[in-house]
Amino acid sequence: MKSIFGLATFAAFISGSAFAADLPTHKEPPAPPPIMTPAFSWTGFYVGVNAGYAFSQSGDTQTTGTPAFLGFAPNFTPNSLPTNSGGFIGGGQIGYNYQMGAIVAGVETDIDFVGQRNSSSFTGAVTPLGTSLTTSATRDLDFLGTLRGRIGVTPFDRMMLFATGGLAYGGVNTSGSVVANAAPALAWNGSNNQTRAGWTVGGGAEYAITNNITLKGEYLFYDLGETSVTALGNAAVQGTPALNGVYYTSQARTEGSILRAGLNYKF
């Protein structure tokens, strides 16, 4: 009897184990693979706007004249006049970048309005002609444009440090005059308004706020060369035989620095 009971117990144990083995397991589903965010790329076209401040570093306007002019007006006209100035600068830019690993190469062109205006004058003592002379000079930079190459490095994918340089051009207006303050009504006046070409160099940093919006800050030094103005005499000068061939000149260099920020949209 005991043998029969033992066999029944063993059979029940084996059957229960087999039934348990057939039951479904309750394991957690495998975790999905992590989503990899693609690294930001600087490659592509972009357009944007910029604003900042332009500092003139041109030095004084040099004032001279023919030997005859200096002969009748010695020490009554200055050798130079201060015409340095600074002002707001703002405009837009367009460019293209191509990224190769951590290196970014590109080209950018921009055009900016420049509020750089300055003038200066000096009144000398009474000349041998019986009148004092007021000497004036002005120098304006109306606009400034550049066409530059850029080469940058990315310490991390959304930050770029870059150097830049290339062509600069701008609208430079200069004028000079010497005017008698009493009879005889002598006056010399001249102006030169032209687009000057030169060079620029600088650098900066740019950061990608989103995949399409970048913010940059940059410094540029520009040099548009030297302009010269010849101030010819008016009718009173031309009607005075002793003053025939007597004229006045002024020379000025246009160069300076720019600090500005820009916002770009990358396509």
NUPALUM-379968 format. One record per residue: x, z, y of N, C-alpha, C in turn. Coordinates in pm, whole numbers. Layout:
<pts>
+--------+--------+--------+--------+--------+--------+--------+--------+--------+
:   n_xx :   n_zz :   n_yy :  ca_xx :  ca_zz :  ca_yy :   c_xx :   c_zz :   c_yy :
+--------+--------+--------+--------+--------+--------+--------+--------+--------+
:      X :      Z :      Y :      X :      Z :      Y :      X :      Z :      Y :
...
+--------+--------+--------+--------+--------+--------+--------+--------+--------+
</pts>
This chain:
<pts>
+--------+--------+--------+--------+--------+--------+--------+--------+--------+
:   n_xx :   n_zz :   n_yy :  ca_xx :  ca_zz :  ca_yy :   c_xx :   c_zz :   c_yy :
+--------+--------+--------+--------+--------+--------+--------+--------+--------+
:     83 :      0 :   -121 :      0 :      0 :      0 :     85 :      0 :    125 :
:    189 :     82 :    120 :    280 :     87 :    235 :    348 :    -46 :    257 :
:    380 :   -114 :    150 :    447 :   -244 :    163 :    357 :   -345 :    230 :
:    226 :   -338 :    191 :    132 :   -434 :    250 :    118 :   -405 :    399 :
:    111 :   -276 :    438 :     98 :   -239 :    580 :    221 :   -281 :    660 :
:    339 :   -265 :    600 :    462 :   -304 :    671 :    468 :   -452 :    693 :
:    426 :   -528 :    590 :    428 :   -673 :    606 :    331 :   -718 :    715 :
:    215 :   -650 :    722 :    117 :   -686 :    825 :    169 :   -654 :    964 :
:    237 :   -541 :    975 :    294 :   -505 :   1107 :    400 :   -603 :   1151 :
:    486 :   -642 :   1059 :    594 :   -738 :   1090 :    536 :   -873 :   1131 :
:    430 :   -914 :   1060 :    367 :  -1042 :   1092 :    304 :  -1039 :   1231 :
:    240 :   -923 :   1263 :    179 :   -913 :   1396 :    285 :   -916 :   1505 :
:    401 :   -854 :   1481 :    511 :   -854 :   1580 :    563 :   -995 :   1604 :
:    583 :  -1068 :   1492 :    634 :  -1205 :   1503 :    534 :  -1292 :   1578 :
:    406 :  -1276 :   1550 :    303 :  -1356 :   1616 :    297 :  -1325 :   1765 :
:    307 :  -1196 :   1800 :    305 :  -1158 :   1943 :    424 :  -1212 :   2017 :
:    540 :  -1213 :   1953 :    661 :  -1266 :   2019 :    648 :  -1415 :   2042 :
:    593 :  -1484 :   1942 :    576 :  -1629 :   1958 :    475 :  -1660 :   2066 :
:    366 :  -1580 :   2075 :    265 :  -1602 :   2181 :    322 :  -1577 :   2319 :
:    404 :  -1471 :   2329 :    468 :  -1440 :   2458 :    562 :  -1551 :   2500 :
:    632 :  -1610 :   2403 :    725 :  -1719 :   2435 :    651 :  -1841 :   2487 :
:    524 :  -1855 :   2446 :    446 :  -1971 :   2491 :    383 :  -1952 :   2628 :
:    381 :  -1828 :   2682 :    321 :  -1804 :   2812 :    403 :  -1869 :   2923 :
:    339 :  -1924 :   3032 :    416 :  -1986 :   3143 :    493 :  -1881 :   3222 :
:    609 :  -1920 :   3272 :    692 :  -1830 :   3354 :    650 :  -1841 :   3501 :
:    678 :  -1737 :   3582 :    639 :  -1733 :   3723 :    765 :  -1729 :   3810 :
:    846 :  -1833 :   3808 :    967 :  -1842 :   3889 :    935 :  -1902 :   4025 :
:   1012 :  -1860 :   4135 :    997 :  -1917 :   4268 :   1044 :  -2062 :   4269 :
:    976 :  -2150 :   4345 :   1022 :  -2291 :   4352 :   1158 :  -2297 :   4420 :
:   1239 :  -2394 :   4387 :   1372 :  -2405 :   4450 :   1361 :  -2430 :   4600 :
:   1454 :  -2370 :   4676 :   1454 :  -2386 :   4823 :   1484 :  -2530 :   4859 :
:   1416 :  -2583 :   4963 :   1445 :  -2722 :   5004 :   1586 :  -2730 :   5062 :
:   1649 :  -2844 :   5052 :   1785 :  -2858 :   5109 :   1781 :  -2842 :   5260 :
:   1883 :  -2783 :   5320 :   1884 :  -2762 :   5465 :   1881 :  -2896 :   5540 :
:   1808 :  -2896 :   5652 :   1799 :  -3016 :   5735 :   1922 :  -3021 :   5826 :
:   1999 :  -3124 :   5815 :   2122 :  -3138 :   5894 :   2089 :  -3211 :   6024 :
:   2112 :  -3142 :   6139 :   2092 :  -3205 :   6270 :   2208 :  -3298 :   6300 :
:   2180 :  -3425 :   6326 :   2291 :  -3518 :   6352 :   2367 :  -3481 :   6478 :
:   2498 :  -3501 :   6478 :   2581 :  -3471 :   6595 :   2542 :  -3564 :   6710 :
:   2550 :  -3511 :   6832 :   2518 :  -3592 :   6949 :   2624 :  -3701 :   6967 :
:   2579 :  -3819 :   7005 :   2670 :  -3931 :   7031 :   2661 :  -3971 :   7178 :
:   2777 :  -3994 :   7241 :   2782 :  -4038 :   7380 :   2767 :  -4190 :   7393 :
:   2766 :  -4261 :   7285 :   2759 :  -4407 :   7291 :   2625 :  -4453 :   7349 :
:   2631 :  -4546 :   7444 :   2509 :  -4604 :   7499 :   2514 :  -4622 :   7649 :
:   2414 :  -4691 :   7701 :   2399 :  -4711 :   7845 :   2333 :  -4590 :   7909 :
:   2358 :  -4571 :   8038 :   2293 :  -4464 :   8112 :   2278 :  -4503 :   8258 :
:   2180 :  -4441 :   8325 :   2161 :  -4455 :   8469 :   2138 :  -4315 :   8525 :
:   2166 :  -4297 :   8655 :   2148 :  -4164 :   8710 :   2159 :  -4160 :   8861 :
:   2153 :  -4039 :   8912 :   2164 :  -4013 :   9055 :   2273 :  -3908 :   9077 :
:   2325 :  -3902 :   9200 :   2428 :  -3805 :   9232 :   2415 :  -3761 :   9377 :
:   2474 :  -3647 :   9409 :   2477 :  -3595 :   9546 :   2594 :  -3498 :   9558 :
:   2650 :  -3490 :   9679 :   2761 :  -3399 :   9699 :   2811 :  -3402 :   9843 :
:   2942 :  -3381 :   9859 :   3002 :  -3374 :   9993 :   3131 :  -3455 :   9993 :
:   3150 :  -3532 :  10100 :   3270 :  -3613 :  10117 :   3356 :  -3551 :  10227 :
:   3482 :  -3524 :  10195 :   3577 :  -3466 :  10289 :   3674 :  -3573 :  10336 :
:   3680 :  -3597 :  10467 :   3778 :  -3691 :  10520 :   3916 :  -3627 :  10523 :
:   4017 :  -3701 :  10477 :   4156 :  -3658 :  10484 :   4241 :  -3765 :  10552 :
:   4181 :  -3834 :  10648 :   4243 :  -3952 :  10706 :   4347 :  -3921 :  10812 :
:   4351 :  -3799 :  10860 :   4443 :  -3770 :  10970 :   4386 :  -3819 :  11102 :
:   4464 :  -3810 :  11206 :   4420 :  -3851 :  11339 :   4424 :  -4002 :  11355 :
:   4342 :  -4051 :  11448 :   4349 :  -4192 :  11489 :   4465 :  -4208 :  11587 :
:   4554 :  -4299 :  11553 :   4671 :  -4323 :  11639 :   4633 :  -4417 :  11754 :
:   4665 :  -4378 :  11876 :   4629 :  -4457 :  11994 :   4756 :  -4508 :  12060 :
:   4762 :  -4639 :  12079 :   4881 :  -4700 :  12139 :   4836 :  -4808 :  12237 :
:   4929 :  -4886 :  12280 :   4900 :  -4996 :  12371 :   5022 :  -5083 :  12387 :
:   5005 :  -5194 :  12456 :   5119 :  -5280 :  12485 :   5216 :  -5207 :  12578 :
:   5339 :  -5251 :  12583 :   5433 :  -5188 :  12678 :   5380 :  -5188 :  12821 :
:   5310 :  -5295 :  12858 :   5255 :  -5300 :  12994 :   5148 :  -5192 :  13012 :
:   5065 :  -5170 :  12909 :   4961 :  -5067 :  12919 :   5026 :  -4930 :  12934 :
:   5124 :  -4901 :  12852 :   5191 :  -4772 :  12860 :   5270 :  -4759 :  12989 :
:   5308 :  -4873 :  13048 :   5385 :  -4867 :  13172 :   5303 :  -4823 :  13291 :
:   5176 :  -4868 :  13298 :   5098 :  -4828 :  13414 :   5020 :  -4699 :  13389 :
:   5011 :  -4658 :  13260 :   4936 :  -4536 :  13231 :   5018 :  -4440 :  13145 :
:   5141 :  -4410 :  13186 :   5223 :  -4319 :  13105 :   5165 :  -4178 :  13110 :
:   5155 :  -4117 :  12989 :   5110 :  -3978 :  12976 :   4964 :  -3956 :  13017 :
:   4889 :  -4063 :  13041 :   4749 :  -4047 :  13079 :   4656 :  -4078 :  12961 :
:   4710 :  -4134 :  12855 :   4633 :  -4157 :  12732 :   4704 :  -4085 :  12618 :
:   4632 :  -4027 :  12524 :   4694 :  -3950 :  12416 :   4759 :  -4040 :  12313 :
:   4852 :  -3983 :  12237 :   4913 :  -4058 :  12127 :   4822 :  -4063 :  12003 :
:   4729 :  -3969 :  11995 :   4636 :  -3967 :  11883 :   4512 :  -3887 :  11921 :
:   4405 :  -3912 :  11845 :   4281 :  -3838 :  11864 :   4231 :  -3790 :  11728 :
:   4184 :  -3666 :  11718 :   4136 :  -3617 :  11588 :   4000 :  -3677 :  11552 :
:   3995 :  -3751 :  11444 :   3868 :  -3811 :  11401 :   3842 :  -3784 :  11254 :
:   3886 :  -3669 :  11205 :   3851 :  -3629 :  11069 :   3708 :  -3577 :  11066 :
:   3640 :  -3599 :  10958 :   3503 :  -3550 :  10947 :   3464 :  -3542 :  10800 :
:   3359 :  -3469 :  10773 :   3301 :  -3461 :  10640 :   3152 :  -3480 :  10650 :
:   3088 :  -3504 :  10538 :   2944 :  -3523 :  10542 :   2884 :  -3539 :  10404 :
:   2752 :  -3541 :  10400 :   2677 :  -3558 :  10275 :   2705 :  -3693 :  10213 :
:   2705 :  -3697 :  10080 :   2714 :  -3822 :  10007 :   2611 :  -3819 :   9895 :
:   2541 :  -3930 :   9874 :   2441 :  -3933 :   9769 :   2402 :  -4075 :   9733 :
:   2369 :  -4097 :   9608 :   2331 :  -4231 :   9564 :   2303 :  -4235 :   9416 :
:   2341 :  -4346 :   9351 :   2312 :  -4363 :   9210 :   2426 :  -4429 :   9136 :
:   2419 :  -4423 :   9002 :   2523 :  -4481 :   8919 :   2462 :  -4539 :   8791 :
:   2537 :  -4630 :   8730 :   2501 :  -4689 :   8602 :   2629 :  -4707 :   8523 :
:   2622 :  -4690 :   8391 :   2744 :  -4702 :   8313 :   2717 :  -4716 :   8165 :
:   2827 :  -4726 :   8089 :   2820 :  -4739 :   7943 :   2935 :  -4661 :   7882 :
:   2905 :  -4587 :   7775 :   3006 :  -4513 :   7700 :   3012 :  -4563 :   7556 :
:   3130 :  -4553 :   7496 :   3147 :  -4581 :   7354 :   3232 :  -4471 :   7294 :
:   3178 :  -4403 :   7192 :   3249 :  -4289 :   7133 :   3318 :  -4329 :   7005 :
:   3444 :  -4285 :   6991 :   3525 :  -4307 :   6872 :   3581 :  -4171 :   6830 :
:   3512 :  -4104 :   6740 :   3553 :  -3969 :   6703 :   3534 :  -3875 :   6821 :
:   3642 :  -3806 :   6858 :   3634 :  -3714 :   6971 :   3667 :  -3781 :   7104 :
:   3695 :  -3911 :   7103 :   3733 :  -3985 :   7224 :   3615 :  -4069 :   7272 :
:   3592 :  -4067 :   7404 :   3484 :  -4147 :   7464 :   3547 :  -4236 :   7572 :
:   3525 :  -4366 :   7562 :   3571 :  -4461 :   7663 :   3450 :  -4527 :   7726 :
:   3460 :  -4554 :   7856 :   3345 :  -4614 :   7922 :   3379 :  -4675 :   8056 :
:   3277 :  -4729 :   8121 :   3290 :  -4786 :   8253 :   3169 :  -4742 :   8335 :
:   3190 :  -4717 :   8464 :   3081 :  -4671 :   8551 :   3095 :  -4735 :   8688 :
:   2982 :  -4771 :   8748 :   2980 :  -4818 :   8886 :   2875 :  -4738 :   8962 :
:   2902 :  -4711 :   9088 :   2809 :  -4633 :   9170 :   2811 :  -4684 :   9313 :
:   2708 :  -4652 :   9387 :   2700 :  -4682 :   9530 :   2633 :  -4565 :   9598 :
:   2695 :  -4514 :   9705 :   2647 :  -4394 :   9772 :   2638 :  -4415 :   9922 :
:   2537 :  -4356 :   9982 :   2531 :  -4340 :  10128 :   2622 :  -4225 :  10166 :
:   2695 :  -4242 :  10276 :   2787 :  -4138 :  10323 :   2752 :  -4105 :  10468 :
:   2725 :  -3978 :  10494 :   2696 :  -3935 :  10631 :   2821 :  -3883 :  10699 :
:   2924 :  -3966 :  10706 :   3052 :  -3924 :  10762 :   3070 :  -3989 :  10899 :
:   3052 :  -3911 :  11004 :   3058 :  -3961 :  11141 :   3148 :  -3869 :  11224 :
:   3234 :  -3927 :  11306 :   3313 :  -3844 :  11395 :   3367 :  -3927 :  11511 :
:   3380 :  -3862 :  11624 :   3438 :  -3926 :  11742 :   3514 :  -3821 :  11821 :
:   3605 :  -3869 :  11904 :   3686 :  -3778 :  11985 :   3726 :  -3850 :  12113 :
:   3747 :  -3773 :  12219 :   3786 :  -3835 :  12346 :   3881 :  -3742 :  12421 :
:   3952 :  -3802 :  12515 :   4049 :  -3729 :  12597 :   4049 :  -3791 :  12737 :
:   4043 :  -3708 :  12840 :   4049 :  -3755 :  12978 :   4181 :  -3716 :  13040 :
:   4255 :  -3817 :  13082 :   4386 :  -3793 :  13141 :   4377 :  -3771 :  13291 :
:   4490 :  -3740 :  13353 :   4496 :  -3718 :  13497 :   4482 :  -3851 :  13572 :
:   4481 :  -3844 :  13703 :   4468 :  -3963 :  13785 :   4590 :  -4051 :  13766 :
:   4565 :  -4178 :  13739 :   4673 :  -4273 :  13714 :   4722 :  -4333 :  13845 :
:   4829 :  -4412 :  13840 :   4873 :  -4484 :  13960 :   4766 :  -4578 :  14015 :
:   4663 :  -4607 :  13934 :   4555 :  -4692 :  13981 :   4454 :  -4615 :  14063 :
:   4470 :  -4486 :  14075 :   4380 :  -4405 :  14156 :   4258 :  -4355 :  14084 :
:   4258 :  -4354 :  13950 :   4143 :  -4305 :  13874 :   4192 :  -4241 :  13745 :
:   4117 :  -4145 :  13694 :   4149 :  -4088 :  13563 :   4096 :  -4180 :  13454 :
:   4153 :  -4168 :  13336 :   4115 :  -4254 :  13224 :   4064 :  -4166 :  13109 :
:   3952 :  -4204 :  13049 :   3900 :  -4136 :  12931 :   3922 :  -4225 :  12809 :
:   3999 :  -4175 :  12714 :   4028 :  -4249 :  12592 :   3940 :  -4194 :  12480 :
:   3874 :  -4284 :  12407 :   3782 :  -4243 :  12300 :   3813 :  -4320 :  12172 :
:   3783 :  -4256 :  12060 :   3796 :  -4320 :  11929 :   3685 :  -4269 :  11838 :
:   3631 :  -4357 :  11758 :   3530 :  -4319 :  11659 :   3567 :  -4379 :  11524 :
:   3524 :  -4311 :  11419 :   3545 :  -4363 :  11284 :   3426 :  -4319 :  11198 :
:   3357 :  -4416 :  11138 :   3241 :  -4388 :  11055 :   3263 :  -4449 :  10916 :
:   3215 :  -4380 :  10814 :   3209 :  -4435 :  10679 :   3061 :  -4436 :  10640 :
:   3002 :  -4556 :  10635 :   2858 :  -4569 :  10613 :   2819 :  -4560 :  10466 :
:   2897 :  -4625 :  10379 :   2867 :  -4622 :  10236 :   2998 :  -4630 :  10159 :
:   2993 :  -4586 :  10034 :   3110 :  -4589 :   9948 :   3064 :  -4625 :   9807 :
:   3131 :  -4723 :   9748 :   3101 :  -4762 :   9611 :   3227 :  -4763 :   9527 :
:   3213 :  -4750 :   9396 :   3328 :  -4755 :   9306 :   3293 :  -4833 :   9181 :
:   3395 :  -4887 :   9117 :   3387 :  -4946 :   8984 :   3505 :  -4890 :   8907 :
:   3476 :  -4801 :   8809 :   3581 :  -4721 :   8748 :   3574 :  -4726 :   8595 :
:   3690 :  -4715 :   8534 :   3698 :  -4686 :   8391 :   3696 :  -4535 :   8371 :
:   3647 :  -4492 :   8256 :   3646 :  -4348 :   8223 :   3700 :  -4330 :   8082 :
:   3780 :  -4226 :   8062 :   3828 :  -4190 :   7929 :   3808 :  -4040 :   7913 :
:   3741 :  -4001 :   7805 :   3706 :  -3861 :   7789 :   3738 :  -3808 :   7650 :
:   3732 :  -3676 :   7638 :   3750 :  -3608 :   7511 :   3638 :  -3506 :   7497 :
:   3590 :  -3484 :   7374 :   3476 :  -3395 :   7350 :   3524 :  -3270 :   7277 :
:   3541 :  -3156 :   7347 :   3576 :  -3031 :   7278 :   3471 :  -2993 :   7174 :
:   3343 :  -3020 :   7203 :   3235 :  -3016 :   7105 :   3138 :  -3127 :   7142 :
:   3043 :  -3157 :   7052 :   2973 :  -3285 :   7061 :   2894 :  -3305 :   7190 :
:   2847 :  -3198 :   7256 :   2767 :  -3215 :   7377 :   2845 :  -3195 :   7507 :
:   2972 :  -3172 :   7500 :   3056 :  -3154 :   7619 :   3165 :  -3260 :   7622 :
:   3182 :  -3323 :   7740 :   3288 :  -3422 :   7756 :   3368 :  -3390 :   7882 :
:   3499 :  -3389 :   7869 :   3591 :  -3380 :   7982 :   3652 :  -3518 :   8002 :
:   3654 :  -3568 :   8126 :   3697 :  -3707 :   8145 :   3787 :  -3723 :   8267 :
:   3869 :  -3827 :   8261 :   3947 :  -3876 :   8376 :   3894 :  -4014 :   8410 :
:   3904 :  -4051 :   8539 :   3846 :  -4178 :   8582 :   3927 :  -4238 :   8696 :
:   3921 :  -4368 :   8711 :   3992 :  -4434 :   8820 :   3958 :  -4582 :   8826 :
:   3978 :  -4642 :   8943 :   3952 :  -4784 :   8957 :   3936 :  -4826 :   9101 :
:   3847 :  -4922 :   9124 :   3824 :  -4982 :   9255 :   3731 :  -4895 :   9339 :
:   3761 :  -4886 :   9470 :   3670 :  -4824 :   9567 :   3650 :  -4921 :   9683 :
:   3531 :  -4920 :   9742 :   3502 :  -5005 :   9857 :   3402 :  -4931 :   9945 :
:   3405 :  -4962 :  10075 :   3315 :  -4891 :  10164 :   3300 :  -4961 :  10298 :
:   3193 :  -4924 :  10368 :   3167 :  -4976 :  10502 :   3231 :  -4888 :  10607 :
:   3339 :  -4938 :  10669 :   3417 :  -4860 :  10765 :   3396 :  -4918 :  10904 :
:   3352 :  -4833 :  10996 :   3331 :  -4873 :  11136 :   3424 :  -4793 :  11224 :
:   3511 :  -4861 :  11298 :   3603 :  -4795 :  11390 :   3591 :  -4858 :  11528 :
:   3615 :  -4778 :  11629 :   3612 :  -4831 :  11766 :   3708 :  -4751 :  11852 :
:   3751 :  -4814 :  11961 :   3840 :  -4748 :  12057 :   3812 :  -4798 :  12197 :
:   3833 :  -4711 :  12293 :   3808 :  -4752 :  12432 :   3892 :  -4668 :  12527 :
:   3920 :  -4727 :  12642 :   3979 :  -4657 :  12756 :   3898 :  -4697 :  12878 :
:   3841 :  -4599 :  12947 :   3750 :  -4628 :  13057 :   3793 :  -4550 :  13181 :
:   3800 :  -4619 :  13295 :   3829 :  -4552 :  13421 :   3705 :  -4479 :  13469 :
:   3725 :  -4359 :  13522 :   3613 :  -4276 :  13565 :   3575 :  -4295 :  13711 :
:   3647 :  -4380 :  13780 :   3616 :  -4411 :  13921 :   3670 :  -4551 :  13950 :
:   3638 :  -4603 :  14067 :   3685 :  -4736 :  14104 :   3838 :  -4737 :  14105 :
:   3899 :  -4847 :  14064 :   3836 :  -4969 :  14014 :   3776 :  -4949 :  13875 :
:   3670 :  -5024 :  13843 :   3591 :  -5006 :  13720 :   3659 :  -5071 :  13601 :
:   3776 :  -5020 :  13567 :   3853 :  -5075 :  13456 :   3802 :  -5018 :  13323 :
:   3804 :  -5102 :  13220 :   3763 :  -5056 :  13088 :   3820 :  -5147 :  12980 :
:   3864 :  -5086 :  12873 :   3907 :  -5158 :  12754 :   3820 :  -5111 :  12637 :
:   3762 :  -5204 :  12564 :   3672 :  -5168 :  12454 :   3697 :  -5261 :  12335 :
:   3687 :  -5203 :  12217 :   3699 :  -5283 :  12095 :   3638 :  -5210 :  11977 :
:   3592 :  -5286 :  11877 :   3535 :  -5226 :  11757 :   3565 :  -5315 :  11637 :
:   3561 :  -5254 :  11521 :   3590 :  -5325 :  11397 :   3499 :  -5269 :  11289 :
:   3401 :  -5350 :  11245 :   3307 :  -5308 :  11141 :   3327 :  -5399 :  11020 :
:   3373 :  -5342 :  10910 :   3403 :  -5425 :  10794 :   3389 :  -5344 :  10665 :
:   3379 :  -5418 :  10556 :   3383 :  -5357 :  10422 :   3527 :  -5358 :  10373 :
:   3580 :  -5239 :  10348 :   3718 :  -5224 :  10306 :   3724 :  -5196 :  10155 :
:   3829 :  -5247 :  10090 :   3851 :  -5221 :   9948 :   3977 :  -5139 :   9929 :
:   3976 :  -5053 :   9830 :   4092 :  -4969 :   9800 :   4085 :  -4919 :   9658 :
:   4121 :  -4795 :   9637 :   4127 :  -4740 :   9502 :   4074 :  -4596 :   9501 :
:   4044 :  -4549 :   9381 :   3996 :  -4412 :   9363 :   4044 :  -4360 :   9229 :
:   4060 :  -4227 :   9220 :   4101 :  -4162 :   9097 :   4040 :  -4022 :   9095 :
:   4013 :  -3969 :   8978 :   3954 :  -3835 :   8972 :   3926 :  -3792 :   8830 :
:   3834 :  -3698 :   8815 :   3799 :  -3646 :   8684 :   3681 :  -3553 :   8695 :
:   3633 :  -3506 :   8578 :   3519 :  -3416 :   8578 :   3478 :  -3376 :   8439 :
:   3358 :  -3320 :   8429 :   3300 :  -3276 :   8302 :   3154 :  -3316 :   8299 :
:   3105 :  -3345 :   8177 :   2965 :  -3384 :   8158 :   2910 :  -3313 :   8036 :
:   2784 :  -3266 :   8046 :   2722 :  -3191 :   7936 :   2585 :  -3251 :   7905 :
:   2557 :  -3268 :   7776 :   2429 :  -3322 :   7733 :   2328 :  -3209 :   7717 :
:   2233 :  -3202 :   7811 :   2129 :  -3099 :   7806 :   2034 :  -3129 :   7690 :
:   1995 :  -3254 :   7676 :   1914 :  -3301 :   7563 :   1982 :  -3427 :   7510 :
:   1918 :  -3493 :   7413 :   1975 :  -3617 :   7361 :   1972 :  -3730 :   7462 :
:   1894 :  -3715 :   7570 :   1883 :  -3821 :   7669 :   1925 :  -3781 :   7810 :
:   1934 :  -3652 :   7841 :   1965 :  -3606 :   7975 :   2102 :  -3539 :   7976 :
:   2190 :  -3586 :   8065 :   2323 :  -3525 :   8080 :   2345 :  -3485 :   8225 :
:   2422 :  -3380 :   8243 :   2455 :  -3328 :   8375 :   2606 :  -3333 :   8392 :
:   2654 :  -3384 :   8507 :   2798 :  -3397 :   8528 :   2839 :  -3341 :   8664 :
:   2964 :  -3300 :   8672 :   3028 :  -3266 :   8798 :   3161 :  -3337 :   8803 :
:   3197 :  -3392 :   8920 :   3322 :  -3468 :   8927 :   3386 :  -3460 :   9064 :
:   3516 :  -3487 :   9064 :   3596 :  -3496 :   9187 :   3658 :  -3635 :   9191 :
:   3654 :  -3697 :   9311 :   3718 :  -3827 :   9331 :   3800 :  -3822 :   9459 :
:   3917 :  -3883 :   9455 :   3995 :  -3912 :   9576 :   3989 :  -4062 :   9600 :
:   3961 :  -4103 :   9724 :   3951 :  -4245 :   9755 :   4044 :  -4280 :   9872 :
:   4089 :  -4403 :   9875 :   4174 :  -4454 :   9982 :   4134 :  -4598 :  10009 :
:   4083 :  -4622 :  10129 :   4039 :  -4757 :  10168 :   4137 :  -4824 :  10264 :
:   4254 :  -4766 :  10282 :   4356 :  -4829 :  10364 :   4338 :  -4803 :  10512 :
:   4408 :  -4881 :  10592 :   4415 :  -4862 :  10737 :   4344 :  -4974 :  10812 :
:   4274 :  -4938 :  10917 :   4211 :  -5037 :  11004 :   4272 :  -5027 :  11144 :
:   4272 :  -5139 :  11213 :   4327 :  -5145 :  11348 :   4224 :  -5208 :  11442 :
:   4211 :  -5152 :  11559 :   4116 :  -5201 :  11659 :   4191 :  -5238 :  11786 :
:   4166 :  -5357 :  11837 :   4222 :  -5400 :  11966 :   4114 :  -5393 :  12072 :
:   4139 :  -5315 :  12175 :   4043 :  -5299 :  12285 :   4088 :  -5388 :  12401 :
:   4010 :  -5492 :  12427 :   4044 :  -5586 :  12533 :   3980 :  -5542 :  12665 :
:   4040 :  -5589 :  12774 :   3992 :  -5550 :  12906 :   3864 :  -5619 :  12947 :
:   3788 :  -5552 :  13032 :   3664 :  -5609 :  13085 :   3697 :  -5703 :  13201 :
:   3594 :  -5749 :  13272 :   3613 :  -5844 :  13381 :   3702 :  -5786 :  13490 :
:   3689 :  -5655 :  13519 :   3772 :  -5594 :  13623 :   3919 :  -5597 :  13584 :
:   3948 :  -5576 :  13456 :   4087 :  -5582 :  13408 :   4137 :  -5725 :  13416 :
:   4058 :  -5819 :  13369 :   4100 :  -5958 :  13367 :   4115 :  -6015 :  13508 :
:   4041 :  -5955 :  13602 :   4051 :  -6003 :  13740 :   4166 :  -5941 :  13816 :
:   4244 :  -5856 :  13755 :   4361 :  -5794 :  13818 :   4486 :  -5858 :  13762 :
:   4555 :  -5940 :  13840 :   4671 :  -6012 :  13786 :   4774 :  -5921 :  13720 :
:   4796 :  -5802 :  13773 :   4897 :  -5713 :  13716 :   4858 :  -5663 :  13578 :
:   4730 :  -5677 :  13541 :   4685 :  -5623 :  13412 :   4660 :  -5732 :  13308 :
:   4692 :  -5858 :  13341 :   4677 :  -5964 :  13242 :   4766 :  -5936 :  13121 :
:   4711 :  -5949 :  13002 :   4788 :  -5924 :  12880 :   4804 :  -5777 :  12847 :
:   4738 :  -5692 :  12921 :   4746 :  -5549 :  12894 :   4626 :  -5508 :  12808 :
:   4651 :  -5454 :  12693 :   4540 :  -5409 :  12609 :   4579 :  -5281 :  12535 :
:   4477 :  -5224 :  12473 :   4490 :  -5094 :  12409 :   4456 :  -5109 :  12260 :
:   4520 :  -5035 :  12173 :   4489 :  -5042 :  12030 :   4474 :  -4902 :  11972 :
:   4404 :  -4895 :  11861 :   4395 :  -4770 :  11785 :   4400 :  -4804 :  11637 :
:   4462 :  -4717 :  11560 :   4477 :  -4737 :  11416 :   4430 :  -4611 :  11344 :
:   4358 :  -4632 :  11235 :   4305 :  -4519 :  11159 :   4307 :  -4551 :  11011 :
:   4333 :  -4450 :  10929 :   4329 :  -4463 :  10783 :   4200 :  -4400 :  10734 :
:   4141 :  -4460 :  10632 :   4017 :  -4406 :  10574 :   4045 :  -4362 :  10431 :
:   4055 :  -4232 :  10411 :   4076 :  -4175 :  10279 :   4016 :  -4035 :  10276 :
:   3991 :  -3984 :  10159 :   3932 :  -3852 :  10151 :   3898 :  -3814 :  10008 :
:   3825 :  -3702 :   9995 :   3787 :  -3648 :   9865 :   3636 :  -3634 :   9856 :
:   3586 :  -3640 :   9735 :   3443 :  -3626 :   9707 :   3424 :  -3521 :   9598 :
:   3334 :  -3428 :   9622 :   3286 :  -3336 :   9520 :   3136 :  -3360 :   9505 :
:   3091 :  -3391 :   9383 :   2950 :  -3422 :   9366 :   2903 :  -3388 :   9224 :
:   2773 :  -3372 :   9211 :   2708 :  -3351 :   9083 :   2617 :  -3469 :   9055 :
:   2595 :  -3497 :   8928 :   2510 :  -3609 :   8891 :   2423 :  -3577 :   8771 :
:   2311 :  -3647 :   8762 :   2217 :  -3633 :   8650 :   2195 :  -3773 :   8592 :
:   2220 :  -3789 :   8463 :   2209 :  -3918 :   8398 :   2101 :  -3918 :   8292 :
:   2037 :  -4035 :   8274 :   1948 :  -4058 :   8160 :   2015 :  -4155 :   8066 :
:   2037 :  -4112 :   7943 :   2105 :  -4195 :   7842 :   2003 :  -4265 :   7753 :
:   2018 :  -4395 :   7738 :   1924 :  -4472 :   7656 :   1965 :  -4466 :   7509 :
+--------+--------+--------+--------+--------+--------+--------+--------+--------+
</pts>
